[in-house]
């Protein structure tokens, strides 16, 4: 499976339409690939990763709305592109390849750059060229030496040197060069890519000049055609431009049979043609002949005098340009170019006219020679790529232009001419085939070039960066790695009235938990952050922990709280210097105005740091959005519910990052979701349907998949992407990741009916519990589970337990700080009557929350602090605030001041209650209770109470989740 940076523009646009790739993901992939190549290739100038990512994000937003940007009805929205540096882009100086130029930022985009921007292309930066574009070389007095990716000891050609090298090396699919005598086609030939030098004026350019054209440089003819639809849009600044014609540029089908094709193997001037080139071009001609074309040899029409005349004319023009410069600036010009130009100085008017006359002669002879044919085939150049350090194939001033005898004629005649790879030398260097057509038949030339692409033999694989060059640099020996570790966890119930202030993330403490305090609090605990710390210790990494924040589920956080938490992490990222970033997140956090809080954090993090590997652990109830996946290196989810493998999830993600930093792997991820909202009461991994799915994830990981996660989703978040999803991470095998992702999702969807919970009336369930003699019987008040955002103060189940006079009961718990204070004030041993619970209104379910009057003895008062015994969150400190136990005689009621789901036996033992001695244990929990109590339960009774964690979707008004979705809709 191709990596994003390897895809064509046509493929990328389709992926954007299908939402299988995003412009940001692709741009990052391309930038990483450039970082891998560029130390050797030196093909770019003014590379702008931040600007490119900003354009990619804007493009992504447009694609998400289904509104890609267009120029004249053609789009390149989100496609990474480069532009030759002599084509002005606003705000960027135009050095023209020479150190003699004043670096004044361009005031406006030249026409080709303007069209690319209008079409939404992501502009990565500029590409290199030699001094004034007057060499077929990557040699420049301003830029570092540009090399050929097929062989770094060779020249990429020029003057569009950087563009040719960039296209072949995979710096994105689209590149723009210019051509006045072969500057598109020569680097295309020597770098094995496709290009079209269009008819003069087909692509508006500024400034225009005789023979000067801009054109596309791509790996495929189809991508070149795609660019022509954009670049050929009109622009009045080019006074030599053609009248605009709205061609169907992507209609590239062409019947070859019957075409009259001329075969030119001798330019008539310049260097002799290499035999390997003759052989390759003749093979192409035979293929056309076999397809039904009529191929006829063409005699050369160019002469040495014609070629030398054009060369002299260019030298004279360049001499005048250089004479206008101060000597200090002339001294900075590449000596070879200065000598070449100055040799044209001092010419008489007659000599200049005779030189110009040869340009007209070339035009006349070329048009006449081509007239009998529909198209003419020829080599692009008489030689293949030459020494990288040479200014020209001969390395001699007198013969500087002796390699352009095949390309120059079609600049002077203004005819379209393409270059397409037609083979390789024995040394593996590309050979270019030139296809020229009549003036204005640009589309016809592209069609014939596309026909050749289909006919030609299999192509060599594109060159890859040299071994030993890593996108992610190795950590120097003896210097410890520096890791950023952070945690922000909140499961948001958008129907919950429970507020989520900042201090809720720190158990009521106004001080942010960070630094060494955070490490001490979470080291050796069963938490994702604990897993990260474990691996960091093992690897000897220095740890920076800007925040460790975790809140019990509740309503949406305020925008200010979300911003404060994000800023703690983002400010640290801005300081930089991290080898890895490891985030312990939830995946279902919602803030005011932000449905995907985790994705928002990750997107903003990547805006600051697009390259550092990022690990993310997510809760099984994560509601996955694309921003979460595309901005992470690896995502690792839990495989258990109750979550007793949280630490393992963190260790798994951290290990992937370690192997990535060592250059052993390159993680890729695939994700998708299904339109289904599984009921939480059916999500436990003690049984189907979730158990076999999670077991399959573990099988995949045991078999080599880096991380496989099925996220069952959190249905009480009324947001677009709520529901079940899967994320699979593999080592560079995107197709494999997609295959396993689809397998997991298809399994879940096939059993969707098994994910639906059917609640039973409350009174009969309590009555059934009363008939069970052997305890402890666990009764679940699951409609009011604080672990899903419940208020933890509804009393319907407690009232029914008291009404039916169940004996020897513990009820955990009612969250009522006022009642706790009243009981504590009364004192231990005192009998007190309280109005318990019913303090928090629940408008989302339009059901009353009535307080319950109870009378009982105050049995215990304590501070509510205890450590989890495990297995879930083993070793983590809990704080329920002022906590009391009220004994009614039949029921011991635990009253807490802070929310706490009862998933650990120490919640009762710390209150002086042994659950094994109870006949009934009533817990405000849904599934997590199993972590601490399942082994002791003789039976389990699920009680339909009252609360915002209702298992009856009919009580909730879903306004934002995507529809149709099962089981809200019949699917």
N, C-alpha and C positions, 0 to 999 in steps of 0.2 A: 504494500500500500504506500503510495506516494505521501511524503510529508508536505505540509501546507506550502512551504517555500518552493516545492518542486512542481506545483500545479500550474497549468496554463491559466491565462486570464479568463478564457471561456469557462473552464472548469470551476474557477473561483466564483465567478458570477452565478453559476448554477448552484453552487454550494451555499452562497449567501441567500439565494431565493429559497432554497430548501431548508435554510437555517441549520445546516450540518456543520458549517464553519462560520466564524465571525471575522470581520475585517481586522479586529484587534488581535485575535489569535493568529491570523495569517501574518500580519505585520510584525508581530513579535517573533514568529518563526523566521521570517526573512531577515530581521535585524540580527538574530542570533547567528544565522548562517553567514551573514556578512561579517560579523565579528570573528567568525571562524576563518574566513578566507582573507580578509582585508590586510592583515599584517604581511602577507606574501604578495597579494595581487595589486594593491594600491590603485584601485579603479575609481574611487570616489573622491569627490570634493564637496565640502559643506554638507556632509551627511548630518541629518537632523532627526535623530531617533525620537526626541520629545515631540517635535512638530509632527512627525509622521504618525505617532500614536494618537496625538490629538485629532488629526484628520481621520484616523481609523475609528476613533470613538464616535466622532460625528457621523461617519458613514454607517457605523453599526446602528446608531439611533435611527437613521433613515431606513435602513433595511428592516428593522424591527417594526416600523410603521408601514412597511411595504411601499415606501416612497423613495426609491433610489434617485439620485441626482443625474440629470442628463444634459448633454450638449447636442442640440439639434435632434433630439430623440434617441441619441446613443448614450449608453452609460458605461463608465469604467469605475463605478462607485466602489470604493474600498480596495481597489487593485493596486498593490505596491508597484511603484514606477520610479524611474530615474530620468533625468534630462541632461543632455550634454551641456557643459558649463558655458558655452558661448551662446546658448539660448537663455535670454534674461528671465530670471524669476525675481519677483519683487522682494526687495530687502536683502538680496544676496549680491555681492560684488561679482563682476564678470571679468576674470583675469585673462581670458583668451589664451590660456596655456602658458603665458609668459610672465616672468618676474618683472617685466618692464611696465606692466599696466598699473595704473592707480586703482586701488581697491575701493571704489565708490559703490555703495549698494545700489542696485538697479531700482528705478522708481516704479516700474510696472512690469508685468509679465509680457514677454514676447508672445506672438500669436500661438505657437504650439503649447507653451506652458499655460497660457490662459485657457485654451480648450481643454487641456487635461484637468485643470482645476475645476472648470465648469462641469466636467463629466464626473467629478467626484473621486478622481484617482488619488491615491495616497502617495504624495511626493516624498520619497525617502531622502532625496538630496540630488546632487549633480554628479556628473561623471567627467573624467579627465580628458585632456587633449594636448597635443604638442603646441609649441609656440605658433600662434596665429592660425593653427589648423593647417599648416603648410607641409606637414610630413605624414607619411603613412606609418606612424610609429607611436609608441607610448612614451617617447623621450620628450622631456619638457624642462624648461628652466624654472618653472613655478611648482609643478606637481612632482611628487616622487615618481620614479620609473614604474609605469604600468606594465604588467606582464601578462602572458597568455596562460589561461588556466589549464590548457591541454599539456603545456610544457612550460614551466616557469622560467626556463632559460631562453624562451622564444618571445617574439614580439607579438602583441595582439593586432597590430596594424593600426591605421589611423586614417583620418584624424579623429574619428569617433572611437578612440582607443579604449577609454573606460567603459563606454556603452557596450562595445563588443565583448570585452572581458566579463563585464557584469552579467550580460545575458547568458553567456556560456556557463558562468559559475553559479547561476541561480540566484542573483540578487533581485528576485521578483521577476514577473513575466514580461513587463513592458518597459522599453527603453527608447529614448529618442536620440538620434544622431543627426548629423548634417553631412552634405556631400557636394563638393564642387568639381571633383575629378575622380571620385572613387571612394570617398571617405566614409560612406555607409557600407558599400559592397566589399571593400578590401578587408576591414576588420570582421565583417560577417563571414567572409570566406575563410579567413585564417582562424576564426573562433568557432566555425561550424554552425552558425545560426542562420536565421532567415531575415531578409530585409527587402524593402522596396525603395529605390530611388524613384520618386514619382515624376510625372511630367512636370516641367517647370511651372510653378504657380498653382499646382494642384493643392499643395499645403501652403497656406499663407505664412510668410516668414518676414522678420524685420530685424536688420535691414535686408532687402532683397538685392541680388546681384546676378549677373549673367552666369547661368549654370548652377547656381547655388540652390540646394533643396534641403529640406528637413524630411526625415522619414522614420518609420518604425524599425526597431531592432528587437527581434523576439526569437524564441526557440521554435515557434511554429508559424506557418503561413497564415493560419486562421487567426492567430492573435494579431499579426500584422494587419490583416484585413479589418479586424475589430477596431484597431487604432485609427485606421484610415477614415472610418465613419466619424470619428471625433476630430482628428487633425485637419480634415479637409473642409471643415465648416468655415464660412467666409470671415474675412477680417480686412477692413478697408486700409489698414496700415501698409499692406503689401500692394504697391502700385503695379506689380508685374503678375499678380495672381489671376488665375483663370476664373471665368464665371462659375459660380457654384453649381454643381450637379449632385443631386441626391441619389447616389447609387445604392443598390442593395449589396453592400460590401461583403456580407457574409454568404451571399449566393455564389459559392465557389465551384459549383459543379460545371464541368466542361468536357465535352466529347472531343477526344484527341483525333479520332479518325478523320482523315481528309485535310488536316491542317498542313499548310506549307511551312516547313521549318528549315531555316538556313543554319548551317553548321560552320562556325568560324573558329579555326584552330590556330591561325597565325594572325597576329595583330598587324603585321606589316612594319612594325617599328618596336624599338625597345628590346628587352631581354628575350632570349629564346625560351620557349615553353618547356618546362620540366616534363620528361616522358611519363611520369606517374600521373601528372595532371592531364596530359593528352589521353591517356588510357581511361581515366575516370570519366572525362567528358564524352569521349566516343562511346563508352558503355551507356551513358545516359541517352545519347542520340539513338543508339540501337534499341533502347527500351521504348522510346517514342515511336520509332519506326515499327516495332513489333505491335504497338497499340494502334497502328493504322495511319500514323502521320507520314507525310511525304518529306523526307529529309534530304536536303541538297547541300553539298559543300559550297561555301562562300569564299570568294577570293578576298584577300585583305585590301582595304581601301585607304587605310592610314599610311602615311609615309614618315620617315624620320624628320623631314622638314616640318611637317604639320605638328608633330609632337613637340619638337624643339621650339617652334614658333609660339605655341601656347605657353610653354615653360618660360620663354623670354618675356612674354606679356605679363605673366604673373610676377616674375622677378621685378620688372619695372614698376608695377603697381605697388609691390611690397617695399621697394626702395623708396618710393615717394612717401609711404606711410612712415617708414623708419626715419626718414630725413626730418620729419616734423617733430620728432621727439628730442628732448634734451640729451646730450651725450651721456649723462649719468644714467638715464633710463635705457638708452641704447646699449650700454655696457652690460646690462642685466639680461639681454636677450641671449638665447642659446647660440653659442658661437657658430654652429653649422648653419642655422637659419639666417643669422646676420650676414654671414659670408655669401650665402645663396642670394639673399635679397639685394645686397649692395652690388653684386655682380651685374644687376640689371639697371644700375644707375647710370646717368650721363648719356642715355640713348637719344639719338636725334629723333625729330618728329617722324621722319621717313621710316626709321627703324621700328619705332613704336607702331606705326600704321601697318607695316609689313607683318609684324608679330600679330597684331589684331586681325589682320586679314586671314591669317592661318586659322584663327578660331572660327571665322565664317566659313572657311574652306572645309574645316572638319564637319561643320554642321551640314553643309550641302552634300558632301560626299557620303556622310552617314545616312542621311535620309534617302539618297538615291540607291545606295547599296542595299538598304533594307526593304525598299519598296516592293520587290517581287515576293516577299515572304510575309506570312502572318506574324511569325516570331523568329528571332535569331538566338541560337544557343552558342555559348563560347565559354572558355575559362573566365573567371573573374580576374585572375592574376597569373602571370607566367611562372611564378614561384610560390612555394608554401611559406609558412611563417619562418622568419629568420631570427638572427641574434637579437635578444631583447635590448641590448645596449646600443644598437645601430640606429641611425636616423632614417635609413632607407635600405632596401635590399642589397644595394651595391656598396653602401657606405662611402660613396664618392660624390662630390659636389656636382661634377659635370653630368652625372647620370642619375641625378636625384629622382627624376620622374620617369625613368625607363621601365617602370613596372605598371604604368597606368594606361598602356596602349589599348586594352580591352574595355576599360571603364570610362575613360575620358570622352570618347566620341558621343556617348549618350547624354552626357551633361551638356555638351555644346549643341546637340541636336534637339535637346529638351524632351527626349523620349523616355518613357518609363523603363526601368531595368531592375530586375530582382537578382538577389543572390540566394541560393539554396544549397545546402551541403549535398555533395554527390559522391562522397567517398573519403578514403583516408590513405595516406602514404603508408609504406611499410613501417615507418616509425610511429604511426598513429596520429599524424597531424591531419586536420581536416582539409578538404579540397572543395572549393566553391564552384558552382555552376551558375553562370549568368544567363538570364532569360530576358531579352529585350523585345519590346513591342512597338507598334506605331504610336506616335504622339497622341496623348489623351486616352489610350487604351490601358489605363492602369489596372482596371478590374480584370481585363483579359490576361494581363501578365500574371496577376495573382492567381487566377484560375489555372493557368498552365503550371505555375509553381506548385500549387496544391495538387495538381494531377501528378507531378513528379514526386512529391512527398509520398503519395500512395504507391507509386511504382518502384521507388528506389529500394535497394537492399536494406536490411536491418541496420540501424545506426548503433554506433558505439555508445555505451552509457556516458552520461554527462560527467565531466571531471568532478572529482571530490577534493576537498581541502587536503593538504599534505598530512601524512600521519604525524602524530605528536602535537598537532595544533588543536587545542580543546576550546570549545565555546566557554566552558566553565573552568577557569584556571585551577590548577592544582594548588593546594595549600603549601607554602614553603615549609620545608622540614624545620622542626624546632620551634615554629611559631604556632601557638594554639589557635584553633578556629574560634570565631566569635559568632555566637548564635543569639538571635532575638527570639525569646519565648514569651508568649502572651496568651491570655485566656479572656474571652468575653462569651458568656453563655446565658441565653435566655430563650425559653420556649414561650412564644406569645400566643395567648388565646384572645383573639380579637373580639370575642363576645364577653370577656371578663371585665367586671367593674373594678378589679383590684388594681390600684395604681402601681406604677413602676418608677419610683424616684431613684436617683443615683445611689443613695445609701442602701437600697434594697440589694444591690449587687455586692455589698460588703457586710451583710447581716446587720444592718442598722448602724454600722460604724461610718462616721463621716470621712474617715481617712482612707485613701486609696491603698489597697493592698498591692505592693510592688517590691521589686528588688529582693534583697536577702530575706525579708519577711515572707514574701510570696514563696520563695524557694523552700524555706523552712516549713511553711504551712502545707506544701503539696509534695515535697520529696517523700518517697517511699509510700505514697498513697495510691489507691486504685482510681487514678484520674488520668485524663489525657495529658495534662501538664506534668503529672508525676512520671508518665512514660517518657515524655520529652526530656525531663531532667535526668532520668536514668540513662538514656542514650548519650546525652551531653556529658555526663560524668565519665561514661565508658570511653568516649572519644577524646576526653581531655579538653573539651570546648569551654571557653569562657561564656557565661550566660548573662544576658541583659533581659530583665523582666519588667517592662514598663507598667504592666497591669495584670492582675489576676482577679477577674470579676465574674461572679456567678450569682444569678438571682433565681429564686423559685418562680415558676411560670406565673404570669399575670397578664394584664392588659398591655397594649402597645406602650413602649417607652416614649418619652418625650423626645422631640427632635434635639433638644439641648443635651439630654442624657446621652443619646446616641453619639452626638458630635463630641462630647467630652471624652467618652470612652475611646472613640476612634482616634481622636487627637493624641491621646497618650501613646498609641502605637505609631501613628503616622509621623509625629514629631521625632520619635526615635529613629524611624526609617530614614527621615531626611538627614539625620546626622551621619548615617551611612557607616560603612566599614564592616558590614555583616557578611558572613559566608553563607548563612542560611537563616530563614525566618520560619518559625514553627508556631502555628496558631491553633489553639484549642477552642473551637467555636461550637455553636449548637446547630445552626442551619435553619432554624424556624423563628428567628427573631424579627420582629416588626417594630418599626418606630413610626412616629407621626410623619406621614409623607414618604416613607421608605418601606416598601413591602419586603424587600430583600436586603436586610441590614448587613448580613455577612457579605453578600455580593458587592454592596456599596463600599464596605471597608476594603475588600480585596481589589476592586477596581481602582480606588483612590491610591492604594498602596502601589499598584503597578504603574500608575502615572508617575510616581516618584522613583520607583526602582523596578524597571521592566525585566531584569535579568536574574536577580538572586533567587535561588530555588526556594519555593514556599510550600511547606507541608501544612495540611489542614486536616484535623480530625473533626468529625461531625457526629452528632447524635443520630440514632436510628430514625428519629422522628423529624429529621430535616426535610424541609420543603425546598427542593433543589431548583435553583435558577441558573441560567447559563453563565452569569457573571461569576458565580462561585467556582465553576469548573474551569473556565477558560483562564482565570487568573491564578490558578494554583498549579503547582508541579505535580502533586499527588494529593488525593483525597482518600482518607481511610475512615470507614464507619464501623460501628459496633456490630457484632454478630449475635448478641444476646439481648433479650428483653424479659426479665429485668436485666439492666446493663451491668453485668459482672465482668466484662472484658474491656472496660474503658482504658485501663492502662495499656493493655495489649494493642489497642488501636493506635495509641500514641507511639508506642515502640515501633509498630509496623510502619507508620508514616515517617518517623525519624530515620529508620534504617534505609528507607528508599532514598531519602535526602543524602545520607552518608554515602551510599553507593553512587549516587549521581555526582556528588562532589569529587569522588575518586575516579570519575570517568568510566565506571563499569557499565552504567546503564543510561538510557535516555527515556525517561517516562513519557508516555502519551496516554491520554484519557478519552474515553467515549462515554456519553451519558444520554439518557432520554427518560421520559416518564410515560405513564399510562393514565388515561382519564378515569381514575378510581380513587375514592376516599375510604380506605380501609378503616373500619371501626377499631378504636384502640383496644377494646375488650377482646378483639380477635387477633391481636398482634403479638401475643406472648410467644416466645420461642420454646416453651415447654411442649408445644403441640403444633400440628398443622393449623393453618396453611403457612405460617411463617417459618416454622422449624426447618422443613426441607429446603426452603430457599436459602436460609442462612447456612445450612450445612453444605449446600452447593457452593456458596461463596468461599467457605473454608477449603473445600476440595480444590477450587480453582487456585487459591493462593498456595496450597501445598504443591500444586503442579507447576508453579512458576509465575503465575499472574502476580503482579506486584501488590495489587489491592483490588478486591471485588466487594462491592457494597450494594445491598438492597436497602433503600431508605423507604420505610413504610409510610412516612409522612405524618404530619400533624393536622388532622382534619378540622380542628377548632380555630385554625387561622383562615379567615375568609380572604384569601389572596389568590391571585391568578394561578400560580403553579403549585398550590397545595395538592398533596397526594403522593402516590407511590412512584418511585423512580429508582434507577440503577446507575451506578458509576463504576466503570472498570478501568484499571490502570495497568498497562503492559509496558514491556521494555521495547519501545520503538515499533510495535506491531499494532498500528491503529485498526487494521482490518480485524485482527484477532480480538481486540478490545470491543469492537462493535458487535462481533459475533456473539461473545459471551454476554454482553449487555442485553442483546435481543433475546438470547435464551432465557435469561433471568426474568425479563419483563413478560415474555410470552407465558412462562410458567405461572407467574402471578396473575396475569389476566385470565388465563384458562380456568383458574380456580376462584374467580372473583366473588362468586356467591358465598364462598366459605369465609370471606372477610366481613360479612354482614352480621351484626349482633341483633338479637331479638330480645328486648327487655321484657320482664314479667312484672305483674302488679306487685306492689310492696307488701300488702297485708298477707297474702297467701305465702309469700316466701318467708316471712318472719314466722308464720304459723308452722311452716315445714321445719324450720330450724328448731322450733320448740320441741318437736318430736324426736330430735336426735339426742341420745343420752350421752354418748361418748364425746368428750371434747379434747382439745379445743376445736370448736367449729369457727371458722373464719367467715364473718359476714362483711361484705364490701359495700360501703357507702360510696359507690364509684361515680355517682352524679356530682359529687362535690370533692373532687380530688385536687388538692393544691398542687400536686405534681403535674397537673394539666391546666392550671390557672383558676381552680375553684376558689371560692371565698373562704372555704373551710369553716363556715359558721352557719350552714343550714342544719336544721334539726329534725327533718322529717323522719329519717331512719331512727334516730335516737328516740323520738317521741313514740314511734311504733314499738320499739323494743321495750320501752317503759310501759306502754299501754298493754302489751301482751304479757307483761310480767316475766320476761326471761330472767333467769337466776344466774348469779355468778358470772357477771359480764364485765369486761373492760371495754371502754369506748375511747378510741384515739382518733381524733381529738377535735375539740371545738376551739377555734382561734378567736378569742374574745379578750383582749387586753383589759377592758374595763371590768369584766367579771373576775379575771385573775386578780386584779388589784383589790377588788372588794373582798374576795375570799382571803387573800393574804392579810388584809387589814383586820379581818375577823379573827384570824389566827388559827393555828393547827389545833384540832380537837373541838372547835366550835361548830355548831350547826347553823347553817345559813340558807336562806331562800334567795335564789338568783333568777333573773331573767337572762337566760343563756342563749348566745348567738343571735341571729336575725338582725344584725347591725348593718349589713351591707345590702343595698338594693341591687337587683339584677334585671335591669330593663331589657336586656337582650332576649331574655326568655319569657318576659311578661308573666312571671310567676311570683307570688308573694314569698317573702323570706321572713317567716314568723319566728320571733324568739320563743324559747321554751322555758317555762317556769319550773325550776327544780329545787328541791330541798334536800340537803345532804350535809354530811360532816366533812369539814376540811381535814383531809388525811395527810397531805404533804404540800409543802411549799419549797420550791428550789429554783435555781437560776436557769435551768433548762439547758445547760452545757453538757455535752457528752461527745465521745468519739465513737464513730461507727466501728462495729466489730467486723463487719463484712458478711459476705464477699463483696457487696456493692459499696463502692466508695470507701473501702476499708481504710481506716486511719484518718479520715477526714473529720474535722471538728464541726459539730452542729450546735446551733444556739437558738433555742425556741423562746428565749426571753423568759420573763417571769412565768413560771409554770406551776400549776396547782392540780391536786387530785381531789375531786369531790366524790364522796361515797354516799350514794342514795340508799344503801342497804342491799340493793340488787345489782346496781351498776356503779362501777368506778369510772368516773368521767375525767379524762385528762383535759385540762384547759390550758392552752398555750397563748403566748403573746406574739409569736412570730410563726409564719407558715412553715410546716415541715411535713412532708409525706412520710408515713410510717413504713419504711422499707427495711429498717434494721432493728433487731431485737432490743438493742440498747435504748431505743426510744421509750420502751416500757420498763426495762430493768433499771434505768436511771431514775425512773419515777417510783421505784420500789414495788413494781408489779411484775410477777412472774407469769408470763402467758401460759406456761404449761399447767398452771394450777387453775386456769380459767376454763369454764365450759364454753363460753363464747368470747371471741375476740373480734370486736367490730372496728374496722379500719377504714379511714377515708383514703382509699387507694384503689387503683384499677388493676395494675399488673405488677408494679415494683414490689408490692408486699411479699411476693414469692421469694425474693432474695433472702429475707430474714425469717419468714414464717411458714413457707410451704412444707418444709419437712415435718412440722409439728401438727399441721392441720388435718383433722379427721375428715372434714368435709368443707366445701366452699359454697357459700350462698351469695349470689349477686343481687344486691338490693336496689330497686328503682326508687331513688330518693328525689331530691330537688337540687338543681345547681347548674352552673354554666358549663360543666363538663358532661352534660347529658349525653347519653348514648342513643337518644332519639333525635335524629337529624331533623325530624319534622318540627321540633321546638325551635330550631334555629333558622334565621332568614339569611341565606347565602346570596350575597349581591355581587361578589367580585371573583369568585372562583370560576375557572373556565368551564363552559358548558358546551355540550352535554358531558356529564360526569357520573359515573356509577358510584353508589346506588341512588343518587338524587334523581337520575334520569335512567330510563330503561335502556340498557346497552347490552 
